Amino acid sequence: MTTVYDFSASDIEGKEVSLDHYRGKVLLIVNVASQCGFTPQYAGLEALYRSYRDRGLEVLGFPCDQFGHQEPGSNETIRNFCKLNYDVTFPMFAKIDVNGESAHPLYRWLKNAKPGVLGTEAIKWNFTKFLVDRSGEPVARYAPTDKPESIKPDIEAALG
């Protein structure tokens, strides 16, 4: 059986990271963008991370430029933007595709495990969020309009 721990991805510095590194943690996996109407959610994601990281939450940000060309910069530009504007300290990964033939395998798996409205697998926009439990199984999918603070009860339940 496949779990999140079977995947790896390049971090924002270009280093390959096995998601097994996060074994036993609760993960909030989010496709992010710097020039999106939802970009202020970085602040909420960082607040969740700071509130719950000591209890085992990891927020994993995956920049994506597939929606309205809202993440046009390089990985270095993205990293600097996140640090300067939102003091992001949670792990950020290299820019990926979340839809289509070149979609990252992690996102293919997440979308299949937790389809969206009416069973559609496609990610509709930036800041779609997936909550993964401590055993590496996706337990919920949240729309871009779901603010990070609104999913606190589910995070607390997953943390135990």
MARNU-111024 format. One record per residue: residue number from 0; residue in one letter; chain; x, y, z of N, C-alpha, C in turn. Coordinates in nm, 2 decimals, decimal comma. Layout:
<drenbas>
DRENBA  nr  rest  kette  n_east  n_north  n_up  ca_east  ca_north  ca_up  c_east  c_north  c_up
DRENBA  NUM  A  A  X  Y  Z  X  Y  Z  X  Y  Z
...
</drenbas>
This chain:
<drenbas>
DRENBA  nr  rest  kette  n_east  n_north  n_up  ca_east  ca_north  ca_up  c_east  c_north  c_up
DRENBA  0  M  A  0,08  -0,12  0,00  0,00  0,00  0,00  0,09  0,13  0,00
DRENBA  1  T  A  0,05  0,22  -0,08  0,13  0,34  -0,09  0,09  0,44  0,02
DRENBA  2  T  A  0,19  0,51  0,07  0,17  0,62  0,17  0,25  0,74  0,12
DRENBA  3  V  A  0,23  0,85  0,19  0,31  0,97  0,15  0,46  0,95  0,16
DRENBA  4  Y  A  0,50  0,85  0,25  0,64  0,82  0,27  0,71  0,76  0,15
DRENBA  5  D  A  0,63  0,71  0,05  0,69  0,65  -0,06  0,74  0,75  -0,17
DRENBA  6  F  A  0,72  0,88  -0,14  0,75  0,98  -0,24  0,87  1,07  -0,20
DRENBA  7  S  A  0,93  1,13  -0,29  1,03  1,23  -0,26  1,01  1,35  -0,35
DRENBA  8  A  A  1,07  1,46  -0,32  1,06  1,58  -0,40  1,18  1,67  -0,37
DRENBA  9  S  A  1,22  1,75  -0,46  1,33  1,85  -0,45  1,28  1,96  -0,36
DRENBA  10  D  A  1,36  2,00  -0,26  1,33  2,11  -0,18  1,36  2,24  -0,26
DRENBA  11  I  A  1,33  2,35  -0,20  1,35  2,48  -0,27  1,49  2,51  -0,30
DRENBA  12  E  A  1,59  2,44  -0,23  1,73  2,46  -0,25  1,78  2,36  -0,36
DRENBA  13  G  A  1,69  2,27  -0,41  1,72  2,17  -0,51  1,77  2,04  -0,46
DRENBA  14  K  A  1,77  2,02  -0,33  1,81  1,89  -0,27  1,69  1,79  -0,26
DRENBA  15  E  A  1,71  1,67  -0,31  1,61  1,57  -0,30  1,58  1,53  -0,16
DRENBA  16  V  A  1,45  1,53  -0,12  1,41  1,50  0,01  1,31  1,38  0,01
DRENBA  17  S  A  1,34  1,28  0,08  1,24  1,17  0,09  1,13  1,21  0,19
DRENBA  18  L  A  1,01  1,20  0,16  0,90  1,23  0,25  0,90  1,14  0,37
DRENBA  19  D  A  0,97  1,03  0,36  0,99  0,94  0,48  1,05  1,02  0,59
DRENBA  20  H  A  1,12  1,13  0,56  1,18  1,21  0,66  1,07  1,26  0,76
DRENBA  21  Y  A  0,95  1,27  0,72  0,84  1,32  0,80  0,75  1,21  0,86
DRENBA  22  R  A  0,80  1,09  0,86  0,73  0,97  0,91  0,68  1,00  1,05
DRENBA  23  G  A  0,56  0,97  1,08  0,50  0,99  1,21  0,45  1,13  1,24
DRENBA  24  K  A  0,46  1,22  1,14  0,41  1,36  1,16  0,28  1,37  1,09
DRENBA  25  V  A  0,20  1,47  1,12  0,08  1,51  1,05  0,13  1,62  0,95
DRENBA  26  L  A  0,09  1,60  0,82  0,14  1,69  0,72  0,02  1,77  0,66
DRENBA  27  L  A  0,04  1,89  0,63  -0,05  1,98  0,56  0,03  2,01  0,43
DRENBA  28  I  A  -0,01  1,96  0,32  0,06  1,97  0,19  -0,02  2,07  0,11
DRENBA  29  V  A  0,04  2,18  0,06  -0,03  2,29  0,00  0,05  2,33  -0,13
DRENBA  30  N  A  -0,03  2,35  -0,24  0,03  2,41  -0,36  0,01  2,56  -0,34
DRENBA  31  V  A  0,12  2,63  -0,35  0,13  2,77  -0,32  0,17  2,86  -0,44
DRENBA  32  A  A  0,15  2,99  -0,43  0,19  3,08  -0,53  0,21  3,22  -0,47
DRENBA  33  S  A  0,30  3,30  -0,52  0,34  3,43  -0,47  0,25  3,54  -0,52
DRENBA  34  Q  A  0,18  3,53  -0,63  0,10  3,64  -0,69  -0,05  3,60  -0,70
DRENBA  35  C  A  -0,10  3,53  -0,60  -0,24  3,48  -0,61  -0,32  3,56  -0,51
DRENBA  36  G  A  -0,45  3,57  -0,53  -0,54  3,63  -0,43  -0,54  3,56  -0,30
DRENBA  37  F  A  -0,50  3,43  -0,30  -0,49  3,36  -0,17  -0,35  3,36  -0,11
DRENBA  38  T  A  -0,26  3,43  -0,17  -0,12  3,44  -0,12  -0,11  3,48  0,03
DRENBA  39  P  A  -0,20  3,57  0,08  -0,20  3,60  0,22  -0,22  3,48  0,31
DRENBA  40  Q  A  -0,26  3,36  0,26  -0,28  3,24  0,34  -0,14  3,19  0,39
DRENBA  41  Y  A  -0,03  3,24  0,33  0,10  3,21  0,38  0,11  3,24  0,53
DRENBA  42  A  A  0,05  3,35  0,57  0,05  3,39  0,71  -0,02  3,29  0,79
DRENBA  43  G  A  -0,14  3,25  0,75  -0,21  3,15  0,82  -0,15  3,01  0,83
DRENBA  44  L  A  -0,08  2,97  0,72  -0,01  2,85  0,72  0,11  2,85  0,81
DRENBA  45  E  A  0,18  2,97  0,81  0,29  2,98  0,91  0,24  2,98  1,05
DRENBA  46  A  A  0,13  3,04  1,08  0,08  3,05  1,21  0,04  2,90  1,26
DRENBA  47  L  A  -0,02  2,82  1,17  -0,05  2,68  1,20  0,08  2,61  1,24
DRENBA  48  Y  A  0,18  2,63  1,15  0,31  2,56  1,17  0,37  2,59  1,30
DRENBA  49  R  A  0,37  2,72  1,33  0,43  2,76  1,46  0,35  2,72  1,58
DRENBA  50  S  A  0,22  2,71  1,57  0,13  2,66  1,68  0,15  2,52  1,70
DRENBA  51  Y  A  0,16  2,44  1,60  0,15  2,29  1,61  0,27  2,21  1,58
DRENBA  52  R  A  0,38  2,27  1,54  0,50  2,19  1,50  0,56  2,11  1,62
DRENBA  53  D  A  0,55  2,17  1,74  0,60  2,09  1,85  0,51  1,97  1,88
DRENBA  54  R  A  0,39  1,97  1,83  0,31  1,85  1,85  0,31  1,76  1,73
DRENBA  55  G  A  0,39  1,80  1,63  0,41  1,70  1,52  0,35  1,74  1,38
DRENBA  56  L  A  0,31  1,87  1,37  0,26  1,92  1,24  0,38  1,97  1,15
DRENBA  57  E  A  0,38  1,93  1,02  0,47  1,99  0,92  0,38  2,04  0,81
DRENBA  58  V  A  0,40  2,17  0,77  0,34  2,23  0,66  0,44  2,22  0,54
DRENBA  59  L  A  0,40  2,16  0,43  0,49  2,15  0,32  0,43  2,23  0,20
DRENBA  60  G  A  0,51  2,33  0,16  0,47  2,42  0,05  0,53  2,38  -0,08
DRENBA  61  F  A  0,44  2,36  -0,18  0,48  2,33  -0,32  0,44  2,44  -0,42
DRENBA  62  P  A  0,53  2,53  -0,45  0,50  2,63  -0,55  0,46  2,57  -0,68
DRENBA  63  C  A  0,36  2,64  -0,74  0,30  2,59  -0,87  0,26  2,71  -0,96
DRENBA  64  D  A  0,30  2,70  -1,08  0,27  2,81  -1,18  0,17  2,78  -1,28
DRENBA  65  Q  A  0,08  2,68  -1,25  -0,02  2,63  -1,34  -0,15  2,71  -1,34
DRENBA  66  F  A  -0,16  2,81  -1,25  -0,29  2,88  -1,24  -0,27  3,03  -1,26
DRENBA  67  G  A  -0,30  3,08  -1,38  -0,29  3,22  -1,40  -0,15  3,27  -1,40
DRENBA  68  H  A  -0,05  3,19  -1,42  0,10  3,23  -1,41  0,13  3,31  -1,29
DRENBA  69  Q  A  0,08  3,26  -1,17  0,09  3,33  -1,05  0,21  3,30  -0,97
DRENBA  70  E  A  0,30  3,21  -1,02  0,42  3,18  -0,96  0,53  3,17  -1,06
DRENBA  71  P  A  0,56  3,29  -1,12  0,66  3,30  -1,24  0,80  3,29  -1,20
DRENBA  72  G  A  0,84  3,32  -1,07  0,97  3,33  -1,03  1,05  3,20  -1,02
DRENBA  73  S  A  1,18  3,21  -1,00  1,27  3,10  -0,98  1,25  3,05  -0,83
DRENBA  74  N  A  1,30  2,93  -0,80  1,29  2,88  -0,66  1,36  2,98  -0,57
DRENBA  75  E  A  1,47  3,04  -0,60  1,53  3,14  -0,52  1,44  3,26  -0,49
DRENBA  76  T  A  1,38  3,31  -0,60  1,29  3,42  -0,59  1,17  3,39  -0,50
DRENBA  77  I  A  1,12  3,27  -0,51  1,00  3,22  -0,43  1,05  3,22  -0,28
DRENBA  78  R  A  1,16  3,16  -0,26  1,21  3,14  -0,12  1,23  3,28  -0,06
DRENBA  79  N  A  1,29  3,37  -0,13  1,31  3,51  -0,08  1,18  3,58  -0,05
DRENBA  80  F  A  1,08  3,57  -0,14  0,95  3,63  -0,13  0,88  3,58  0,00
DRENBA  81  C  A  0,89  3,45  0,02  0,82  3,39  0,14  0,88  3,43  0,27
DRENBA  82  K  A  1,01  3,44  0,27  1,08  3,48  0,39  1,06  3,63  0,42
DRENBA  83  L  A  1,08  3,71  0,32  1,07  3,85  0,34  0,92  3,90  0,37
DRENBA  84  N  A  0,82  3,84  0,30  0,69  3,89  0,32  0,61  3,82  0,43
DRENBA  85  Y  A  0,64  3,69  0,45  0,56  3,61  0,55  0,64  3,54  0,65
DRENBA  86  D  A  0,77  3,56  0,65  0,86  3,49  0,75  0,84  3,34  0,75
DRENBA  87  V  A  0,82  3,28  0,63  0,79  3,14  0,62  0,91  3,06  0,68
DRENBA  88  T  A  0,88  2,97  0,77  0,98  2,88  0,83  0,95  2,74  0,80
DRENBA  89  F  A  0,83  2,71  0,75  0,80  2,57  0,72  0,87  2,53  0,59
DRENBA  90  P  A  0,88  2,40  0,57  0,96  2,35  0,45  0,89  2,39  0,32
DRENBA  91  M  A  0,97  2,44  0,23  0,93  2,48  0,10  1,00  2,39  0,00
DRENBA  92  F  A  0,93  2,35  -0,11  0,99  2,26  -0,21  1,00  2,34  -0,34
DRENBA  93  A  A  1,07  2,28  -0,44  1,09  2,34  -0,57  0,95  2,34  -0,64
DRENBA  94  K  A  0,94  2,43  -0,73  0,82  2,45  -0,81  0,79  2,32  -0,89
DRENBA  95  I  A  0,66  2,29  -0,89  0,61  2,16  -0,95  0,49  2,19  -1,03
DRENBA  96  D  A  0,44  2,09  -1,11  0,31  2,09  -1,17  0,23  2,00  -1,08
DRENBA  97  V  A  0,10  2,04  -1,06  0,01  1,95  -0,99  -0,10  1,89  -1,07
DRENBA  98  N  A  -0,11  1,94  -1,20  -0,21  1,88  -1,29  -0,14  1,84  -1,42
DRENBA  99  G  A  -0,21  1,76  -1,50  -0,16  1,73  -1,63  -0,05  1,62  -1,63
DRENBA  100  E  A  0,00  1,60  -1,75  0,10  1,49  -1,77  0,22  1,50  -1,69
DRENBA  101  S  A  0,27  1,62  -1,66  0,39  1,65  -1,59  0,36  1,67  -1,44
DRENBA  102  A  A  0,24  1,63  -1,39  0,21  1,65  -1,25  0,31  1,56  -1,17
DRENBA  103  H  A  0,35  1,62  -1,06  0,44  1,55  -0,97  0,37  1,42  -0,92
DRENBA  104  P  A  0,44  1,31  -0,91  0,38  1,18  -0,86  0,31  1,20  -0,73
DRENBA  105  L  A  0,36  1,28  -0,64  0,29  1,30  -0,51  0,15  1,35  -0,53
DRENBA  106  Y  A  0,14  1,45  -0,62  0,01  1,51  -0,64  -0,08  1,42  -0,72
DRENBA  107  R  A  -0,03  1,34  -0,80  -0,12  1,24  -0,87  -0,18  1,15  -0,76
DRENBA  108  W  A  -0,10  1,11  -0,67  -0,14  1,02  -0,56  -0,24  1,09  -0,47
DRENBA  109  L  A  -0,21  1,21  -0,43  -0,30  1,28  -0,34  -0,44  1,31  -0,40
DRENBA  110  K  A  -0,44  1,35  -0,53  -0,56  1,38  -0,60  -0,65  1,25  -0,61
DRENBA  111  N  A  -0,58  1,14  -0,64  -0,66  1,01  -0,65  -0,71  0,97  -0,52
DRENBA  112  A  A  -0,64  0,99  -0,41  -0,68  0,95  -0,28  -0,79  1,03  -0,22
DRENBA  113  K  A  -0,78  1,16  -0,25  -0,88  1,26  -0,20  -0,93  1,35  -0,31
DRENBA  114  P  A  -1,02  1,29  -0,39  -1,08  1,38  -0,50  -1,15  1,50  -0,45
DRENBA  115  G  A  -1,17  1,60  -0,53  -1,24  1,72  -0,49  -1,39  1,70  -0,51
DRENBA  116  V  A  -1,46  1,82  -0,53  -1,60  1,82  -0,55  -1,64  1,74  -0,67
DRENBA  117  L  A  -1,75  1,67  -0,65  -1,81  1,58  -0,76  -1,71  1,48  -0,81
DRENBA  118  G  A  -1,61  1,44  -0,72  -1,51  1,34  -0,76  -1,40  1,38  -0,86
DRENBA  119  T  A  -1,40  1,51  -0,89  -1,29  1,55  -0,98  -1,15  1,55  -0,91
DRENBA  120  E  A  -1,05  1,50  -0,98  -0,92  1,49  -0,92  -0,84  1,62  -0,94
DRENBA  121  A  A  -0,87  1,69  -1,05  -0,79  1,81  -1,08  -0,79  1,91  -0,97
DRENBA  122  I  A  -0,67  1,97  -0,95  -0,65  2,08  -0,85  -0,71  2,20  -0,93
DRENBA  123  K  A  -0,80  2,27  -0,86  -0,87  2,39  -0,93  -0,79  2,52  -0,92
DRENBA  124  W  A  -0,71  2,54  -0,82  -0,64  2,66  -0,80  -0,53  2,65  -0,70
DRENBA  125  N  A  -0,45  2,75  -0,68  -0,35  2,75  -0,58  -0,41  2,75  -0,44
DRENBA  126  F  A  -0,33  2,70  -0,35  -0,37  2,69  -0,20  -0,48  2,58  -0,18
DRENBA  127  T  A  -0,48  2,48  -0,26  -0,55  2,36  -0,23  -0,47  2,29  -0,13
DRENBA  128  K  A  -0,53  2,23  -0,02  -0,46  2,18  0,09  -0,50  2,03  0,11
DRENBA  129  F  A  -0,40  1,95  0,14  -0,43  1,81  0,18  -0,37  1,78  0,32
DRENBA  130  L  A  -0,46  1,72  0,40  -0,41  1,68  0,54  -0,38  1,53  0,54
DRENBA  131  V  A  -0,26  1,50  0,58  -0,21  1,36  0,59  -0,19  1,32  0,73
DRENBA  132  D  A  -0,24  1,21  0,77  -0,23  1,17  0,91  -0,09  1,11  0,94
DRENBA  133  R  A  -0,07  1,07  1,07  0,07  1,02  1,11  0,11  0,89  1,04
DRENBA  134  S  A  0,01  0,82  0,99  0,04  0,69  0,92  0,07  0,71  0,77
DRENBA  135  G  A  0,07  0,84  0,73  0,10  0,87  0,59  -0,02  0,87  0,49
DRENBA  136  E  A  -0,14  0,86  0,55  -0,26  0,85  0,47  -0,33  0,99  0,46
DRENBA  137  P  A  -0,37  1,03  0,34  -0,45  1,15  0,32  -0,59  1,13  0,39
DRENBA  138  V  A  -0,62  1,23  0,47  -0,75  1,22  0,54  -0,85  1,33  0,50
DRENBA  139  A  A  -0,80  1,44  0,44  -0,89  1,55  0,40  -0,83  1,63  0,29
DRENBA  140  R  A  -0,92  1,69  0,21  -0,88  1,79  0,10  -0,96  1,91  0,13
DRENBA  141  Y  A  -0,89  2,03  0,12  -0,95  2,16  0,14  -0,94  2,24  0,02
DRENBA  142  A  A  -1,04  2,32  -0,01  -1,04  2,41  -0,12  -0,95  2,53  -0,10
DRENBA  143  P  A  -0,91  2,60  -0,20  -0,83  2,72  -0,18  -0,90  2,83  -0,10
DRENBA  144  T  A  -1,03  2,83  -0,10  -1,11  2,93  -0,02  -1,11  2,89  0,13
DRENBA  145  D  A  -1,07  2,77  0,17  -1,07  2,73  0,31  -0,94  2,79  0,37
DRENBA  146  K  A  -0,97  2,88  0,46  -0,85  2,95  0,52  -0,78  2,85  0,62
DRENBA  147  P  A  -0,65  2,87  0,63  -0,58  2,77  0,72  -0,64  2,76  0,86
DRENBA  148  E  A  -0,68  2,88  0,92  -0,73  2,87  1,06  -0,86  2,79  1,07
DRENBA  149  S  A  -0,93  2,78  0,95  -1,06  2,70  0,96  -1,04  2,55  0,97
DRENBA  150  I  A  -0,92  2,50  0,94  -0,89  2,36  0,95  -0,82  2,32  1,08
DRENBA  151  K  A  -0,81  2,41  1,17  -0,75  2,38  1,30  -0,81  2,26  1,37
DRENBA  152  P  A  -0,95  2,25  1,37  -1,00  2,13  1,44  -0,96  2,00  1,38
DRENBA  153  D  A  -0,95  1,99  1,25  -0,90  1,87  1,18  -0,76  1,84  1,21
DRENBA  154  I  A  -0,68  1,95  1,22  -0,54  1,93  1,25  -0,52  1,88  1,39
DRENBA  155  E  A  -0,60  1,94  1,49  -0,59  1,90  1,63  -0,63  1,75  1,64
DRENBA  156  A  A  -0,74  1,71  1,57  -0,78  1,57  1,57  -0,68  1,48  1,52
DRENBA  157  A  A  -0,61  1,52  1,41  -0,51  1,43  1,35  -0,38  1,42  1,44
DRENBA  158  L  A  -0,36  1,53  1,51  -0,24  1,53  1,61  -0,27  1,44  1,73
DRENBA  159  G  A  -0,40  1,43  1,76  -0,44  1,34  1,88  -0,43  1,41  2,01
</drenbas>
